[in-house]
């Protein structure tokens, strides 16, 4: 059984880099949405999904992307922080 009381020296640094990278992915997605709002609002007023316009659908997509990125972060941090040879 592995001793998990001592933190690994590279764990928090690697987890922070992963989190920062995922943060920038979300920032790019968010600014893409804002650019559409500012420069092409006619695209967002289209209704490709029946009664729901693209503005609502892409806003919900941003929320879903945030949830997905948080799951990716959680899984990535578990892999980074787990001792070598031990699977979770």
N, C-alpha and C positions, 0 to 999 in steps of 0.2 A: 504494500500500500504506500502510495507516494505521500510525502509530507507537503501539504498545501498551505502551511502556515507562513512560509517564507515567500514573498513575492519575487517573481522573476525580474531580472534587471532590465530586460528588453520589453516586457509586457506593456506597461503604461505608455511608453513612447510609441510602440507600434500601433496600439489601439487608438492613440490620439491621431496618428497619421492616417489611419483608416477612416476615422470619423471626419477628419478634415477633408479628405478626398470625397467622401460621400456628401459632405456639406456642399462642396463646390459643384457636384453633379446636380444637387437640388437647386442651387443658386442659378445655374445655367437654365434649368427647366423653368424656374420662376421668371427669370428675366425674359425668356422667350415668350412666355404668356403675356407679360407686361408689354413687350414690344408689339405683340399682336393687338393688344388693347389700344396702344397709342397710335400705331401706324396703319393698321388694317382692321378697324372695328367691323367692317362689312363682312369679313370672313367669320368673325365670331357670331354674327347675327344669323348665319345660315343654320338650317335645321336638318343635318344629315341623319339624325337618329329619330325621325318621326317628329314628335312634339317638343323635344328637348333641343334647345339651341346649343351651338358649339361652345359658347362661353360657359354655360353651366356644366357641360360635359368635360371641358378641359379643366375647370376649377375642381371638379370632383376627381379628375385624373391627377391633379397636383396633390390632393389629399391622399389618394391611393399611392402615389409615388413616395410621399413622405413615410407612409406606413411600411411600404416595401423596403425602402432604404434603411429604416430602423431595424427591420428583421435581418437584413443583410449585415448591418453593423453588429447586431447581437450574435449572429452566427460567426462572423469573422473574429470577433473578440474572444469567443469561446475557443476557436481554433488557435488563436495566438496565445492565449493564456493557459491552455491545457499543456501538461507535461508531455514531452516526446514519448511516443509509444503508447500513450493512453488514449483510447477513443471514448467519445461521449455520445 
